Amino acid sequence: MRKNAAFLAVATVVTLALATPAAATASEGEFTYWHYGDNGELQSVTLEDPPSGDCFDLPELTDAADDYAFRSFNQTDSAATVFKGDGCQGDSFVLDVGARGSDGLLFRSVIFD
């Protein structure tokens, strides 16, 4: 009888573990940055709950070599690494949770831990 109860308990735990879907990984919160739009107007963009572990190229930026985002504010629950190049390439800087980047911290892509 005890063997049956123990087996049933283990089988239940295994079944629940297999049936529970894996949680999608995302950084919770907002990551805000600024850039100059096509008309030269200063624009703010906010990423809400960005995915963790995936490189994110900033779609608002043109292919122009001098078009960068700046003045970032990491209000997510993960560190954000910003990169000067597309595809998370080139010089990088880590913005810890709650950190702000200056106007001089230029970037074109970001990845969240």
Secondary structure as UniProt FT lines:
FT   HELIX           2..19
FT   STRAND          29..36
FT   TURN            38..39
FT   STRAND          42..48
FT   STRAND          51..52
FT   STRAND          56..57
FT   TURN            59..60
FT   TURN            65..66
FT   STRAND          69..76
FT   STRAND          80..83
FT   HELIX           86..88
FT   STRAND          92..95
FT   TURN            97..98
FT   TURN            103..104
FT   STRAND          109..112
//
